[in-house]
């Protein structure tokens, strides 16, 4: 997986209890619009998404937190991989994957850039392969 | 010219102390009420969180397995089967 880019507001919101990385509902949305680190909230206005059809769910995929814990003072936020499958038609084009907190009024967490736009054809899958060892993000 | 005598400074010190305590006297009960509401909300949320966690316990391995298959097939998983 390519590098995770956090949103600027995320660090302050984390410090001020806006996010519970263990229990809140986090989602991964696709978009073809480049993220700006200064953005604060996910919406389809800011990040136009594929149509909610052909296997793409409005708002994107709900993510599963594999672990949210620390060892020797190093915290890791580990997510299960997330699969998008086009079924019955295309999904896209998209280039970026946006992670946001739907429990906390869609506050933005971070994004990934796959480097180029892609459109999933019927039957194709895009897998967000999150780092299972180091996690999506670390705190210390 | 401010009075910098020890007596004046002590008086100023205790005047500030009285102002600080007056503010805390107003907000301490509000903070206690706010914290009590927060604890009650946390307790209610914990019940739902525990239920969610119990149901979703297999989800991580299911998603990892699905992703492994997707990578093995290089994304060519095919469309969802007709229901």
Interface residues (C-beta under 8 A of the other chain):
Chain A: X23 X55 X64 X66 X80 X81 X82 X83 X85 X86 X87 X88 X120 X122 X123 X124 X125 X126 X127 X129 X132
Chain B: X45 X49 X52 X56 X59 X60 X63 X64 X66 X67 X70 X71 X73 X75 X76 X77 X78 X79 X80
